[in-house]
């Protein structure tokens, strides 16, 4: 049966799925759409609310499919949308080599001998693509109603601004109290104290600051007593700088993001001033952290192999109760894509714009700053002193270890950096031509490295 509208309608589990799929049949929702006619395969990546897109694939010959989303409907709205777009116009689907994740699905499908389910009889369930396409017209509003809505929105904005100013003032007073009574007492009771001020910040609409204070005890606990005191003083100082900077310029998007909430993905796409960088990228590492508020933070770090900012990080947040999500990226894979960077003094956080099918040719890493690999981090601290850490590219060197202590040392012995995570035992002493890690001013969290044996993953 050819893949046409009748086939898609028959495959859909219900009319609601078709309606949801219609909302995804927009090119900007799909950073990547590709196909391999020889293999009868079509695949794509659908960008949701998070940083990691859902990977979707289907077979045009037998209509089998796979998607990485957690939907319990089969096929899900992503599969239906991709099929729908392909049936309408296959020309935007770029020819490309079958990626590893598609080949893996294809291999498992053939190994298990599974077959696609027979399409249901669409006449029996009353499904229709035409009805799914129908957009509900907006109800006309009179001038008075619109004026009331606008006035209510302006009042909410003013109330939010007032709440934020009150919350940051309360926070500055709280930090002053901690310093006045002594940080030793703060460290003895930091969990309860931080949880208390974080709750007040949430009430004051300062969710980002609340999260930063709530996570501070987890950051301090693994450190020695001396480092704990120094790090607490440094972190509280950075928060004071951040709140004072925001109070002077509350409309600054970077500062507001660090205090309250972040811009939506849609607003970034619609902003013509947003920095857009088309380049080749390599997936360097992934950090998954379960926070105290029950949310999971998933950070995917990318190394720029071309022009523009040296790194990008894709952030995703979801409830811990949903379980671990499968990543849309494979460590070490390279791809060509356009990244949209959130406005910042040091562009780093980004979202995936358009992604092109990857080729088989590998691109070498850029050269590191041999004179001082910490220069980019120090420059970033000068531009935005409230930042806590940043990615750095290290020149040739080695990882060394003595007992429980590990460190990175440059080949010329001029630079030695303590590490915050322990690399695999077989890496110690190995000559590394280049390495990448996250530096916080005291310790290096290792992500990946290049050696004579090839690429080495240094972070779980």
N, C-alpha and C positions, 0 to 999 in steps of 0.2 A: 504494500500500500504506500503510495507516495506521501511525502510529508506536506500536506496541504492543510487548509483551515478545517476541513472535515475530520482529518486525522487528529489534529490538535484538540478539537472539541471532544472527540471520542475519548482521548487519553485523559482529559481533565477530570479530576475526582468530583468536582461540583462547580456550579456557576460562580460561587464566591472566589474560587481559585482563579478562574478566568478573569474576574473583575480585578483581583489583586495583580495578576500578571499584566493586565493592560497598563497599570501604573508603572510598570518596569520596562515598558517597550519604548524607552527613550535612550538615545545614544549616550548621553552624559552619565547614565546609570551604569554603563558597561565600559570600563577602562580598556578592556581587551575583548575583541571578538575575532575568532580565527577559525580556519577550517583546513582539512586535508581531504580533497576530493578522492584521492586514491584509496584512502582508508575509510571513506564515508563517515568521517568524524567532524563534528562541529563543537567548539568549546568557547567558553567566555568566562569573564570575571565580573560579577555584579557587585557594585559598591553599595553597602548598606550604611547604617549610621556609624559604624566603627571604621577603624583604619584598614582592617584586613578584609578584602572582598571575599565573597563566596565563589567557589570554583564550580562551574557547571559544564557538563559535557553530555552530548547525545549522539547516537548513531543514526544517520539518515536512512540506512538500509532497513533496520529492524525496529527503530524507535526506542531502543533501550537507552537508559539515561543514568546520570549520577550527579548529585549536588552535595556540597559540604555543609549546607545549612542544616539547622536542627529541626526542620519542619517534619511533622508526622503525616503530612499528606504526600501522596505519591501519584504522579509527579508533583513537585512543589511549584510555587509560582515562578521561581527563577528558571526552571526547566521549560515551563510553558512559555514564559516571556521570550527566552532565547529561541525556542522553536518558532514562535510567532514572528519574531523579527526576521529570522532566516527565511521563513516561508514568504513573507512580504517582499523582501529584497535581500538576496544573498551577497550582493556586490560589496557591501562594507566589511564583510568577513574576509580578512586578509589571509591569503595562503601562507601556511607556515609549517615548520617541522612539528611533529606531534610531541608535546612536552612530556616529561617523565611522569607527572601525576596522571595524565591521560593514559599513557602506556601501562602504568601500574593498574589502573582500573580495568583496562582492556584485558590485561593478563589474568587478573583475578576472575573476571567474568567468564573468560574462556576456560580457566582451570576448574571452576565450579560447575561449568556446563549450564549455567542459568540461562533462561530464555525470557525475553520480554513478555509481559502479560498481554493477553489479547485485548484489543480495544473494546471498551464497553459500547453498548448500543446507545448512541446519543439521543435517539428519539425517545428512549424510555426515561431519560433523566431531565429533559428539558433544558439543555445547555446551549448557549449561543455566544459566539464571538461578537456578533453584531450588537447584542445587548450589553456585552461587557465593554464595548467601545463607547457606549452612550454616556456622556458626561452630564451630571446633574447640574442644570443651570443655576447660577447664583440668583437668589431672590433679590429683586430690586429694593434698594433702601432709599428712604427719603432723606432730605438734607438734615433734618433735625436728628434723626436716628444716627446718621453718620457723624454728626457733630458731637453727640453724646458719647459715641464709641471713642472718638478721638480724644475727647476730654478725659474719659476714664483711663485710656492708655497713658496719657500724659501724667495723670495723677499717680498711676502705678509706678511710672518711671521715677517721678519725684520721691515717692515713698521709698522705693528701692535705694535711690541715691542717699536719702537721709539715713536709712538703716545701715548702709555700708559705712558712711562717715562715722556714725555712732559706734559701729562694731570695731572699726580700726582705731578709734580713739580709746575704746575700752581695752583693746589688745595692747596698745602702747602703754597704758597705765598698768596693765597686768605684767608686762615685761619689766617695767620699772620696779614693781613690787618684788619680783623674783630677784632682781639684782640688789635691791635694797636689803632684803632679808637674808641674802646669801645664796649662791647657787648650790652649796652643799645640801641645804634643806630642800631645794628644788629637785635635785637628783635623787634624794631619798623618797620623794613623793611625786615623781614626775608623771607617772601614768595617770593618777587621779587628777592632778593639776592640769595636765594637757587635755584630758578628756573633758574636764569642766569648761575650760576656755573654748575648746572646739565646739561644744554644744552652744555656747553663747554666740559664737561666730556664725554658726548655721542659722540661728534665729535672726541674725543680722544680715542674712543673705550673702555672707562672705564664705561660700562653700569651699573655694580653692584654698584659702588661708586655713580654714578649719581642718581640711585634710592634711595640710602640711604640719600643723601642730599635733594632730592626732597620731601621725606617723613618727613624730620625733623620738618618743621613747624606744621604739623598735630600732631606730637608727643608732641610738646611744648605748643600748644595753650590751651589744657585743664588744664594745671598746673597753680598754683598760681604764682604771679610775682617773688617771691623769689625762688621757685622751678624751674621756667622757666630758670632763669639765671644760676643756678647751673647745671641743666640738659644740657643746651646748652654747657657750658664749658666742662662738662664731655664727651659729645658726640663728640665734635670737637677734644678733646684730644685723644679719642679712634681712630678717623679717622686718626689723625697724626701718631699714633703708627702703625696702619695698613699700611699706605702708606710707611712709613720708613722700616717696616719689609719686604714689598713686593719688594722694590727697592734693598734691600740687597740680596733677594732670589726670583727672579721673576719666577723661575720654580716651586716653591712650590705650589702644587695643591690647598691647602686650601686658601692660600693667593691670588692666581690668581682668584679663585672662588669669593672671597670677593671684588676683584677689577674690574674684567672684566666679564668673562662668566664662566658657569659651564660645567663640563664634560658631555658628552652624556651618556644616559643609556647604549648604546652598549659598550662604552669604559669601563664602570664599570664591565659589565659582562665578558669582555675579559681580564680584569686586574687580574692576579692571586694573586696579593698582597692585593687586596681589602679585608677588614674585612667582613666576612660572619658569621652571628649569627643565628643559628637555636634555636628557643625558643617558649614559649607561650607568647602571647601579649594580652593586653586589650586596647580597644579604649577608651582613657580618655576624649578627647575633640576635637573640631574642631574650627578653627578660619578662618573666611572668611572676607577679607579686600579688598575694592575697592581702588586702588591706584590712584594717581594723573595722571599717564600716561595712564589711561584707561584700565589697566590690573587688574585682580582680582587674589589675592593671597589666595590659599586654603591650610591651614596647618592642617594635621590630626596628633594628638599627641597620641603616643602609650606608654604604661607602660610595661616594660619587667617583666614577672612573673617568669623568670628562671635566667640562668647565662648570663653574658655579660653586655654591657652598660645598664644602668637603664632605658633609654628612647630612643625613636626613633621618628622622625618627617618626615612625607611624605609631600612634597611640590608640589603643582600643580599651574600653572599659565595659565590664558586664558583671552580672551578679554571680557570686561564687556558687550559689545553689544550682546554677545552670550547668556546672561541670566545666571541664577544660575544653576550649574550642580548638578545633584543628586549624593550624596556621595555613594561610594562603601562600606562604613562601617556604622555600627549602633553603637551609643554610648553605651558603656558598654559591647559590644560583645567581646568574647575571641576566639582566634584562634591560631593555630600552624603554623609557617611560618619561612622561611629563609629571613633575611634582609641583604642587601648589603649596607654597610655604605660608604659614601663619605670619602675619606682620610681627616683626621682632627686630631688635637691634642686632641680634646674632641669629639669622635664620637657621632653624633646626627642625622644629616640629612641622610636619607636612602631611598632606593627603595625596593619594594617588589620583592623577588626572587621567591621562590616556596612556595605556600600555601597549606596546607592540609585541608581536610574537617573537620569542627569543631565538637567536641563532646559536650555532654550535661553537663559534669562534670565541675564545676566552680573551679578555682584555686584561692587561697587567695593571697592578695597583700603581697609583701615583707615587712619586718620591716623597719621603718624609723630610721635614725640616731637620737637617743633620746638626745644625749649630745648637739648637735648643728645641726639642720636640714639644716643650710645654708652652711655647710662644702663643699658639692659637688659644689655649686655655686662658692664659694671662690677658690676652687682648679681649677675650669675651668677658672676663671679670671686670675689666676697665669699662666696657660698654654697658654691662648689666650686672652689677655687683650682687644682686639678689639671687643669681643662679648658683646652684650648689655643685654641679659637676658638668663635664662636657667630654665629648669624644676626642681622642688624639690619635694621630698616626705616628708610630714609632719607627726609627731607622733600624738598621741591622743590629742585632744584639742577642742576648740569651736570657732564659729564665733560670734562676738559681734557687736552691732551697737548702736549708740547714735545719733539720728537725721540723718544727711547725712553721718556721719563718720562710717566706718566699719573696723574691724580688726580681725585677727586670733590670738588666745592666746592658748599656750600649756597648758595641763592639770595641770602641776606643776607651771604655772605662770612665768616660766623663760624666755619664748620667746614670743614676741608680734610683729606681722607684720601687717602693714597697707595694706589694699586691694585696688586694682585699679578698681575692678568691684563689684557691689552690689549683694550679694547672695539673694535668695528668702527670704521673710520675715519669713516664717515658719522654716527656718534653723537656724536663730539667737538663740543662747543659746543651741541648740541641741548638745548633746555629739557625737563627731565624733571620731571614732577609728583611722582613717587615712585620709589624704587629699593630693591632688596634685594641684600644681599651678605653674605659671611662675613668677619668681622673677627677677626684674631688678635692684636690689640694694636699691630700695626705696618702691616699692609697689608690692603686690602679685595679679596676675590675676588668679582667681580661675577656676579650670577645673572640678574636681570631688571629691567626698568624700565617705567614708564608714561610715555607722551608724548602730545602732541597728535595724533600719527599712530597711536596705539594702543600695544599692548604690544610691547616690544623684548626679544629674547632676547640676553643678554650673556655666556653661557657655553656652550661647545661641549657 
